[in-house]
Amino acid sequence: MDMNVAAYSGVPLFDSHGKALGLIATLFANRIEQPEFIESVLQIFAARTAAEIERMRREEHIKYLAYYDTLTGLPNRELLMDRLHLGIAQASRSDTQLALMLLDLDHFKAINDTLGHPIGDRLLAEVAQRLNDCVREGDTVARLGGDEFVILLSNLPDSIEAGLDVTTVADKIRDTLAGDYHIEEHCLSISTSIGIAFYPDDGETSDTLFRHADMAMYQAKSAGRDNYRFFSAALNQAAVERHEIESELRQALAREQFELVFQPKVDIIHNQVIGAEALLRWHHPELGEIPPERFIPVSEDTGQIIAIGHWVFEQACQAAVELWCRKKTCQDIQTMSINVSPRQFRHPDFLRHVERCLADTGVNPDCLEIEVTENLLIHDYEEVRDKMQHLKALGLHISIDDFGTGYSSLRYLQQLPVDIVKIDHSFVASIDTDPANAAIVETIIAMAARLGLKVIAEGVESRNQLAYLRVQGCTICQGFYFSEPLTRTAFANLLAQGLKTRSTA
């Protein structure tokens, strides 16, 4: 193309940091008579043009930061909510379904804490890429923050087909995320728990859909993680009840609604009570008797277990002093078992509180037995070991509760200062009808004997169970066969009168 150009003049464009942005030039059909004047004019235009380009880029960057996550490049909460509101409106007009999938990565915090945030950030970025590969064009994958992601599936057909479509996506997500992640010298793995809610069946507003998807997601975590759950009315009712429990639990201690009861531990060789397990009961004036399996998990999640656990420990020490520990005669010492939750055990103030209770109550430490579950041993092994050794140095005994139901490790039993293992009632309940459970009980008793540990069988309810345990060499039992949990007064009467209604023979 003949442009009939005889001359041109141009100057570069630079931003405020001196970075080149481009070039502005003028073409002339004739020879330039005053090049210096033309260049000075172009310099003015260049400065204004560069400033405008820089301003537009800043605005674009600000807009990007407002709507996108800088780490993963995914839409953030702001953009997600815009798309969710738009999706709900479109679904309402077209009579279609919309699915909100809330994802929370399982155990991501452990990876982040162990390997550092840079590794964790790269893992999140790769997870984001894999999630994008699991959805259709037009669907939304967003990051809420931390290790939480959201997938928005729109234009779904009727409820049945929508459920099938979302199930397919959920399965694909699980399979896709399950592959190894090679980051620097590390080979990592991750899984996710997914909660799913549908518009309009599970909610007609964005807030309701999020709340219900969140409930379903926590249900997925409670079911063992690495899976997904759909919201249901029953799940919503359970959440309502949990909220009520959580709210009332905050005042229960101050309102003196808690009580300790005591279940006897029996030496079945001598038919003699040799101690008790302190059990917590909650008497609510309106809700009635609230079982521990309903409020203990809530107290763990909310952190209220710390204050409640301290109260239980203090009350159990006082009860031990009143019932038997003033004697301090070694041949007649009976033990008070006190359950300590993992969160309470790991609390920085736990050991100081134990020492304070020992000093304030004057209880003989040899009368106390700390019960912890196997799950305590999964994380922070060194910290757990050190605290157990401290407790042993104070003179307390340590038992592993519900043995065989959680993270069993013979190595830990050998290395930790454990005195007692307690066979869970779920095994004892069927030892006379289920050969597999009977074999487990027999193995636990034999293993404990080899390691020099005492064994206590929980949940004994029949003479047949008692007979089997005696044959296998278990000498200490507790359960309704001997006595239900008793008030402090009733337990004192039992100690005075002895076991008269039940025989261990």
C-alpha positions as CSV (number, residue, x, y, z in Angstrom):
1,M,0.0,0.0,0.0
2,D,1.4,3.4,-1.0
3,M,0.8,5.7,1.9
4,N,2.7,8.6,0.2
5,V,4.7,9.3,3.4
6,A,7.7,11.6,3.1
7,A,8.5,11.9,6.8
8,Y,7.4,11.0,10.3
9,S,8.1,12.0,13.8
10,G,7.5,9.9,16.9
11,V,8.2,9.7,20.7
12,P,7.9,6.8,23.1
13,L,5.3,6.5,25.8
14,F,6.5,5.9,29.4
15,D,4.5,5.3,32.6
16,S,5.4,7.0,35.9
17,H,7.9,4.3,36.6
18,G,9.8,4.7,33.3
19,K,8.4,1.5,31.8
20,A,7.7,1.8,28.0
21,L,4.0,1.6,27.1
22,G,4.2,2.2,23.3
23,L,4.9,4.8,20.7
24,I,3.0,7.9,19.4
25,A,4.0,9.0,15.9
26,T,2.8,11.4,13.2
27,L,3.2,10.7,9.4
28,F,3.8,13.6,6.9
29,A,3.3,13.7,3.2
30,N,6.0,16.4,2.9
31,R,9.4,17.0,4.4
32,I,9.2,18.3,8.0
33,E,10.2,21.9,8.2
34,Q,10.2,22.3,12.0
35,P,11.0,18.9,13.5
36,E,11.8,20.4,17.0
37,F,8.3,22.0,17.2
38,I,6.6,18.8,16.0
39,E,8.5,16.7,18.6
40,S,7.7,19.1,21.4
41,V,4.0,18.9,20.6
42,L,4.2,15.1,20.4
43,Q,5.9,15.0,23.8
44,I,2.9,16.8,25.3
45,F,0.5,14.3,23.7
46,A,2.7,11.4,24.7
47,A,2.7,12.5,28.4
48,R,-1.1,12.9,28.4
49,T,-1.7,9.6,26.5
50,A,0.7,7.6,28.8
51,A,-1.0,9.1,31.9
52,E,-4.4,8.1,30.6
53,I,-3.3,4.5,29.7
54,E,-1.8,4.2,33.2
55,R,-5.0,5.5,34.8
56,M,-7.1,3.0,32.8
57,R,-4.8,0.1,33.8
58,R,-5.1,1.1,37.4
59,E,-8.8,1.2,37.2
60,E,-8.8,-2.3,35.6
61,H,-6.5,-3.6,38.3
62,I,-8.7,-2.1,41.0
63,K,-11.7,-3.7,39.4
64,Y,-9.9,-7.0,39.2
65,L,-9.0,-6.9,42.9
66,A,-12.6,-6.1,43.7
67,Y,-13.9,-9.1,42.0
68,Y,-11.2,-11.7,41.7
69,D,-8.9,-13.6,44.1
70,T,-5.3,-12.7,43.5
71,L,-3.9,-16.0,44.5
72,T,-6.0,-18.3,42.3
73,G,-7.5,-15.9,39.7
74,L,-11.0,-17.2,40.6
75,P,-14.0,-15.0,41.3
76,N,-14.1,-13.8,44.9
77,R,-17.1,-13.6,47.2
78,E,-18.2,-10.2,45.8
79,L,-18.4,-11.5,42.2
80,L,-19.8,-14.8,43.3
81,M,-22.7,-13.1,45.1
82,D,-23.4,-11.0,42.0
83,R,-23.5,-14.2,39.9
84,L,-25.6,-16.0,42.5
85,H,-28.2,-13.3,42.6
86,L,-28.3,-13.2,38.8
87,G,-28.5,-17.0,38.6
88,I,-31.4,-17.1,41.1
89,A,-33.3,-14.5,39.0
90,Q,-32.7,-16.4,35.8
91,A,-33.7,-19.8,37.4
92,S,-36.9,-18.2,38.7
93,R,-37.8,-16.9,35.2
94,S,-36.9,-20.1,33.3
95,D,-38.2,-22.5,36.0
96,T,-34.9,-24.3,36.3
97,Q,-32.7,-25.4,39.2
98,L,-29.5,-23.9,40.5
99,A,-27.0,-25.7,42.7
100,L,-24.6,-24.2,45.3
101,M,-21.7,-26.5,46.2
102,L,-19.6,-25.4,49.2
103,L,-16.2,-27.0,49.4
104,D,-13.8,-27.1,52.4
105,L,-10.4,-28.8,51.9
106,D,-9.8,-31.5,54.5
107,H,-6.7,-31.0,56.8
108,F,-5.4,-28.2,54.7
109,K,-4.4,-26.3,57.9
110,A,-2.0,-29.1,58.8
111,I,-0.2,-28.8,55.5
112,N,-0.1,-25.0,55.8
113,D,1.3,-25.1,59.4
114,T,3.8,-27.9,58.6
115,L,5.2,-26.8,55.2
116,G,4.5,-23.1,55.3
117,H,2.2,-20.6,53.6
118,P,4.1,-20.5,50.2
119,I,3.6,-24.3,49.8
120,G,0.0,-23.9,50.9
121,D,-0.6,-21.1,48.5
122,R,0.7,-23.1,45.6
123,L,-1.5,-26.0,46.6
124,L,-4.5,-23.8,46.7
125,A,-3.7,-22.4,43.2
126,E,-3.4,-25.9,41.8
127,V,-6.7,-27.0,43.5
128,A,-8.3,-24.0,41.8
129,Q,-7.1,-25.1,38.4
130,R,-8.4,-28.6,38.9
131,L,-11.8,-27.4,40.1
132,N,-12.1,-25.3,36.9
133,D,-11.6,-28.5,34.9
134,C,-14.6,-30.1,36.6
135,V,-17.3,-27.8,35.5
136,R,-19.0,-26.6,32.4
137,E,-18.2,-23.3,30.6
138,G,-20.6,-20.8,32.1
139,D,-20.5,-22.3,35.6
140,T,-18.7,-20.5,38.4
141,V,-15.8,-21.6,40.5
142,A,-15.0,-19.1,43.3
143,R,-12.8,-18.9,46.3
144,L,-14.3,-17.5,49.5
145,G,-11.0,-17.3,51.3
146,G,-8.7,-19.7,53.2
147,D,-9.4,-23.2,52.0
148,E,-13.1,-22.6,51.1
149,F,-14.3,-22.8,47.5
150,V,-17.8,-22.5,45.9
151,I,-19.1,-23.9,42.7
152,L,-22.2,-22.5,41.2
153,L,-24.1,-24.7,38.7
154,S,-26.9,-23.0,36.8
155,N,-29.5,-23.9,34.2
156,L,-30.1,-27.4,35.8
157,P,-33.2,-29.3,34.8
158,D,-35.9,-30.8,37.2
159,S,-34.9,-31.9,40.7
160,I,-34.1,-35.5,39.9
161,E,-31.9,-34.8,36.9
162,A,-30.3,-31.9,38.7
163,G,-29.4,-34.2,41.6
164,L,-27.8,-36.6,39.2
165,D,-25.9,-33.9,37.4
166,V,-24.6,-32.5,40.6
167,T,-23.7,-35.9,41.9
168,T,-21.6,-36.4,38.7
169,V,-19.8,-33.2,39.3
170,A,-19.2,-34.0,43.0
171,D,-17.7,-37.4,42.1
172,K,-15.5,-35.8,39.5
173,I,-14.3,-33.2,42.0
174,R,-13.3,-35.9,44.5
175,D,-11.5,-37.9,41.8
176,T,-9.8,-34.9,40.3
177,L,-8.5,-33.5,43.6
178,A,-7.4,-37.0,44.8
179,G,-4.3,-37.0,42.5
180,D,-0.9,-36.2,43.9
181,Y,0.4,-32.6,44.0
182,H,4.1,-32.2,43.3
183,I,5.2,-28.9,44.8
184,E,8.9,-28.4,45.1
185,E,10.3,-31.5,46.8
186,H,6.9,-32.4,48.3
187,C,4.3,-34.9,47.1
188,L,1.1,-33.8,48.7
189,S,-2.5,-35.1,48.7
190,I,-5.7,-33.4,49.6
191,S,-9.4,-34.2,49.8
192,T,-12.5,-32.1,50.2
193,S,-15.8,-32.1,52.0
194,I,-18.7,-30.8,50.0
195,G,-22.1,-29.4,51.0
196,I,-24.8,-29.0,48.4
197,A,-28.0,-26.9,48.3
198,F,-30.5,-26.3,45.5
199,Y,-32.6,-23.4,44.4
200,P,-35.5,-23.3,45.0
201,D,-36.0,-26.5,46.9
202,D,-33.5,-25.7,49.7
203,G,-33.8,-22.0,49.7
204,E,-35.0,-19.0,47.7
205,T,-32.4,-16.5,48.8
206,S,-28.6,-16.5,48.6
207,D,-28.2,-16.3,52.4
208,T,-30.4,-19.4,52.9
209,L,-28.6,-21.4,50.2
210,F,-25.3,-20.6,51.7
211,R,-26.5,-21.5,55.2
212,H,-27.9,-24.8,54.1
213,A,-24.9,-25.7,52.0
214,D,-22.7,-24.9,55.0
215,M,-24.8,-27.3,57.2
216,A,-24.5,-30.0,54.6
217,M,-20.8,-29.5,54.3
218,Y,-20.2,-29.9,58.0
219,Q,-22.4,-33.0,57.9
220,A,-20.0,-34.3,55.2
221,K,-17.0,-33.6,57.5
222,S,-18.7,-35.3,60.4
223,A,-19.3,-38.4,58.3
224,G,-15.6,-38.8,57.8
225,R,-14.5,-36.2,55.3
226,D,-13.7,-36.7,51.6
227,N,-17.4,-36.9,50.6
228,Y,-20.4,-34.8,50.0
229,R,-23.8,-34.3,51.5
230,F,-27.1,-32.8,50.2
231,F,-29.0,-30.5,52.5
232,S,-32.2,-31.9,53.9
233,A,-35.0,-30.7,56.2
234,A,-33.8,-33.2,58.8
235,L,-30.4,-31.7,58.6
236,N,-31.9,-28.2,59.1
237,Q,-33.8,-29.4,62.2
238,A,-30.6,-30.8,63.6
239,A,-28.9,-27.5,63.0
240,V,-31.7,-25.6,64.8
241,E,-31.4,-28.0,67.7
242,R,-27.6,-27.6,67.8
243,H,-27.9,-23.8,67.8
244,E,-30.3,-24.1,70.7
245,I,-27.9,-26.4,72.6
246,E,-25.0,-24.0,71.9
247,S,-27.0,-21.0,73.1
248,E,-28.2,-22.6,76.3
249,L,-24.8,-24.2,76.9
250,R,-23.2,-20.8,77.4
251,Q,-25.3,-20.2,80.5
252,A,-25.4,-23.7,81.9
253,L,-22.4,-23.5,84.1
254,A,-23.3,-20.1,85.6
255,R,-26.9,-21.4,86.2
256,E,-25.6,-24.5,88.0
257,Q,-27.4,-26.9,85.6
258,F,-24.5,-29.4,85.5
259,E,-24.1,-32.3,87.9
260,L,-21.5,-35.0,88.3
261,V,-22.7,-38.6,88.7
262,F,-20.5,-41.6,89.5
263,Q,-20.5,-45.0,88.0
264,P,-18.8,-47.7,90.1
265,K,-15.7,-49.6,89.0
266,V,-15.8,-53.1,90.4
267,D,-13.1,-55.6,91.2
268,I,-15.0,-58.7,89.9
269,I,-12.6,-61.0,91.8
270,H,-13.4,-59.7,95.2
271,N,-16.9,-58.2,94.3
272,Q,-15.7,-54.8,95.6
273,V,-16.1,-51.2,94.4
274,I,-12.6,-49.9,93.8
275,G,-13.4,-46.5,92.4
276,A,-15.7,-44.6,90.1
277,E,-15.9,-42.7,86.8
278,A,-17.2,-39.2,87.1
279,L,-19.8,-38.5,84.4
280,L,-21.3,-35.2,83.5
281,R,-25.1,-34.7,83.3
282,W,-27.0,-31.6,82.2
283,H,-30.4,-30.9,83.8
284,H,-32.1,-28.1,81.8
285,P,-35.2,-26.6,83.3
286,E,-37.1,-26.5,79.9
287,L,-35.3,-29.0,77.6
288,G,-35.0,-31.7,80.3
289,E,-32.1,-34.1,80.5
290,I,-29.7,-33.4,77.7
291,P,-27.5,-36.4,77.0
292,P,-23.7,-35.9,76.8
293,E,-23.5,-37.1,73.2
294,R,-25.6,-34.0,72.3
295,F,-23.8,-31.3,74.2
296,I,-20.2,-32.5,74.5
297,P,-19.4,-32.3,70.8
298,V,-20.9,-28.8,70.7
299,S,-18.8,-27.7,73.7
300,E,-15.7,-29.1,71.9
301,D,-16.5,-27.1,68.7
302,T,-17.2,-23.8,70.6
303,G,-14.4,-24.1,73.1
304,Q,-16.7,-24.1,76.0
305,I,-15.3,-27.5,76.9
306,I,-12.4,-25.7,78.6
307,A,-14.5,-24.1,81.3
308,I,-16.8,-27.1,81.6
309,G,-13.8,-29.5,81.8
310,H,-12.1,-27.4,84.5
311,W,-15.4,-27.5,86.5
312,V,-15.6,-31.2,86.1
313,F,-12.1,-31.7,87.3
314,E,-12.6,-29.5,90.4
315,Q,-15.8,-31.2,91.3
316,A,-14.4,-34.7,90.8
317,C,-11.4,-33.9,93.0
318,Q,-13.7,-32.6,95.7
319,A,-15.9,-35.7,95.4
320,A,-12.9,-38.0,95.7
321,V,-11.8,-36.2,98.9
322,E,-15.2,-36.5,100.4
323,L,-15.8,-40.1,99.4
324,W,-12.4,-41.8,100.2
325,C,-9.2,-39.9,99.6
326,R,-8.9,-38.4,103.1
327,K,-7.6,-41.8,104.2
328,K,-4.5,-41.9,102.0
329,T,-4.0,-45.5,103.1
330,C,-2.2,-47.2,100.2
331,Q,-3.9,-50.5,100.7
332,D,-7.4,-48.9,100.5
333,I,-7.0,-46.3,97.8
334,Q,-9.8,-46.1,95.3
335,T,-9.6,-44.1,92.1
336,M,-11.7,-41.4,90.6
337,S,-11.6,-41.4,86.8
338,I,-12.0,-38.0,85.1
339,N,-12.6,-37.7,81.4
340,V,-10.4,-35.0,79.7
341,S,-11.2,-34.0,76.1
342,P,-8.5,-33.6,73.5
343,R,-9.1,-29.8,73.4
344,Q,-8.9,-29.5,77.1
345,F,-5.8,-31.6,77.3
346,R,-4.0,-29.5,74.7
347,H,-5.0,-26.2,76.4
348,P,-1.9,-24.3,77.6
349,D,-3.5,-23.9,81.1
350,F,-4.4,-27.5,81.6
351,L,-1.4,-28.6,83.7
352,R,-1.5,-25.5,85.8
353,H,-5.2,-26.1,86.5
354,V,-4.5,-29.7,87.5
355,E,-1.8,-28.6,89.9
356,R,-4.1,-25.9,91.3
357,C,-6.9,-28.4,91.9
358,L,-4.5,-30.8,93.7
359,A,-3.4,-28.0,96.0
360,D,-6.8,-26.5,96.6
361,T,-8.6,-29.7,97.4
362,G,-5.8,-31.7,99.1
363,V,-6.8,-34.8,97.1
364,N,-4.3,-37.6,97.0
365,P,-3.0,-37.7,93.3
366,D,-2.8,-41.5,93.6
367,C,-6.6,-41.4,93.8
368,L,-7.0,-39.7,90.4
369,E,-7.1,-41.3,86.9
370,I,-7.1,-39.1,83.8
371,E,-9.1,-40.6,80.9
372,V,-8.2,-39.6,77.4
373,T,-9.3,-41.0,74.1
374,E,-7.1,-42.5,71.4
375,N,-7.7,-39.6,69.1
376,L,-5.6,-37.4,71.3
377,L,-2.6,-39.4,70.1
378,I,-3.0,-38.5,66.4
379,H,-1.6,-34.9,66.5
380,D,1.2,-33.3,68.5
381,Y,2.6,-36.5,69.9
382,E,5.5,-34.9,71.6
383,E,3.3,-32.4,73.4
384,V,0.9,-35.2,74.5
385,R,3.8,-37.3,75.8
386,D,5.4,-34.5,77.7
387,K,2.1,-33.6,79.4
388,M,1.4,-37.2,80.3
389,Q,4.8,-37.5,81.9
390,H,4.1,-34.3,83.9
391,L,0.8,-35.8,85.1
392,K,2.6,-39.0,86.1
393,A,5.2,-37.0,88.0
394,L,2.4,-35.4,89.9
395,G,1.3,-38.9,90.9
396,L,-1.8,-39.3,88.7
397,H,-2.7,-42.3,86.7
398,I,-3.6,-42.2,82.9
399,S,-6.0,-44.4,81.0
400,I,-6.9,-44.7,77.3
401,D,-10.7,-44.6,77.0
402,D,-12.7,-46.4,74.3
403,F,-9.6,-48.4,73.3
404,G,-9.9,-50.1,69.9
405,T,-12.4,-47.6,68.4
406,G,-9.9,-44.9,67.3
407,Y,-6.2,-44.5,66.5
408,S,-4.8,-47.6,68.1
409,S,-1.0,-47.9,68.1
410,L,1.0,-50.4,70.1
411,R,4.1,-48.2,69.7
412,Y,2.4,-45.3,71.5
413,L,1.2,-47.6,74.3
414,Q,4.8,-48.7,74.8
415,Q,6.2,-45.2,74.7
416,L,3.6,-43.2,76.7
417,P,3.2,-43.4,80.5
418,V,-0.2,-45.1,80.2
419,D,-1.4,-47.3,83.1
420,I,-4.8,-48.5,82.0
421,V,-6.8,-49.3,78.8
422,K,-10.5,-49.3,78.8
423,I,-12.4,-51.7,76.4
424,D,-15.2,-49.8,74.7
425,H,-18.7,-50.8,75.5
426,S,-19.4,-51.4,71.8
427,F,-17.1,-54.4,71.9
428,V,-18.4,-55.7,75.3
429,A,-22.0,-55.5,74.3
430,S,-21.7,-58.4,71.8
431,I,-18.9,-60.5,73.1
432,D,-21.3,-63.4,73.8
433,T,-22.9,-63.2,70.3
434,D,-20.2,-61.8,67.9
435,P,-17.0,-63.9,67.5
436,A,-15.2,-61.0,65.9
437,N,-15.8,-58.6,68.8
438,A,-15.0,-61.4,71.3
439,A,-11.7,-61.9,69.5
440,I,-10.9,-58.1,69.7
441,V,-11.7,-58.1,73.5
442,E,-9.5,-61.2,74.0
443,T,-6.6,-59.5,72.1
444,I,-6.8,-56.3,74.0
445,I,-6.7,-58.1,77.3
446,A,-3.8,-60.3,76.3
447,M,-1.9,-57.3,74.8
448,A,-2.4,-55.2,78.0
449,A,-1.2,-58.1,80.1
450,R,2.0,-58.3,78.1
451,L,2.6,-54.6,78.4
452,G,1.9,-54.5,82.1
453,L,-1.3,-52.5,81.8
454,K,-4.5,-52.8,83.7
455,V,-7.7,-53.4,81.7
456,I,-11.2,-52.1,82.5
457,A,-14.2,-53.3,80.6
458,E,-17.0,-50.7,80.1
459,G,-20.7,-51.3,79.5
460,V,-21.1,-54.7,81.2
461,E,-24.8,-55.5,81.3
462,S,-25.2,-59.2,81.7
463,R,-23.9,-62.2,83.6
464,N,-22.7,-63.9,80.3
465,Q,-20.5,-60.9,79.5
466,L,-19.1,-60.8,83.0
467,A,-18.3,-64.5,82.8
468,Y,-16.5,-64.2,79.5
469,L,-14.4,-61.2,80.7
470,R,-13.4,-63.1,83.9
471,V,-12.3,-66.1,81.8
472,Q,-10.2,-63.9,79.6
473,G,-8.4,-62.3,82.6
474,C,-10.2,-59.0,82.9
475,T,-10.6,-58.2,86.6
476,I,-12.1,-54.7,86.6
477,C,-15.5,-53.9,85.1
478,Q,-18.2,-51.2,85.1
479,G,-21.6,-51.0,83.7
480,F,-25.4,-51.3,84.4
481,Y,-25.0,-54.9,85.5
482,F,-23.5,-53.5,88.7
483,S,-25.0,-50.0,89.0
484,E,-26.2,-47.1,86.9
485,P,-24.3,-43.8,87.5
486,L,-25.2,-42.6,91.0
487,T,-25.4,-39.2,92.7
488,R,-22.6,-38.4,95.2
489,T,-24.9,-39.3,98.1
490,A,-26.1,-42.6,96.5
491,F,-22.5,-43.5,95.7
492,A,-21.4,-42.9,99.3
493,N,-24.2,-45.2,100.5
494,L,-23.0,-47.9,98.0
495,L,-19.5,-47.7,99.4
496,A,-20.9,-48.0,102.9
497,Q,-23.2,-51.0,102.1
498,G,-21.2,-52.7,99.5
499,L,-22.4,-54.5,96.3
500,K,-25.4,-56.5,97.6
501,T,-27.8,-56.7,94.7
502,R,-25.4,-58.0,92.1
503,S,-22.9,-60.9,92.4
504,T,-19.8,-61.2,90.3
505,A,-19.6,-64.9,90.9
